[in-house]
């Protein structure tokens, strides 16, 4: 872990290492317990633990900075929400990433269930909304309206290296210090790249975050090699270390 108090927090997303991340059904093939010492020795501050990796992890000697939950917020997803709460408590997660659904007609239902779920989180666990495409909060304006109507206090996750500068600026303008986590991935024509392969774009987005006084954390979500013949934990780990070095130098 970094000892520089001014350095940003950088987490390793365990989904980055998982070749079966998009399998149907989703399943874990990477044993995260075997990687904890490597995460620490490489200088990561914590991990964003993919929900499907949690079941094989009885306890963690490395901080679970974020539990990456995939539970829904409609009525039928109550059991999945309860399961996520159990994992969060068991692993003492400091934060939890969540997504709301994409059905505008269920907006109130999502809000009601989200309020109840957030109220049930351990007091030291920060809820973090990933405002993903395909959800009812995929735009800054829609997310602002939903959070205001739902009256849930949560942080916002942005994908600072994808989309336009205007879009990132809109997130930062509308949410300010509530933007608390950046998911790090960068693509060109559908291919995942390392940050140093698009250095001008990456440095500019990092400068925008600094100008907005961003004080949150970064999670390495995907890197070069994802969805290619090199999509295996060891190859992806080597690429992630280059991304970590880039963030340490430029963030």
Beta strands, then each sheet from edge to edge (+ up, - down):
strand 1: 9-13
strand 2: 46-50
strand 3: 64-68
strand 4: 95-98
strand 5: 126-130
strand 6: 155-158
strand 7: 179-184
strand 8: 186-188
strand 9: 191-193
strand 10: 217-220
sheet 1: 1+ 2+ 3+ 4+ 5+ 6+ 7+ 10+ 1+
sheet 2: 8+ 9-
end
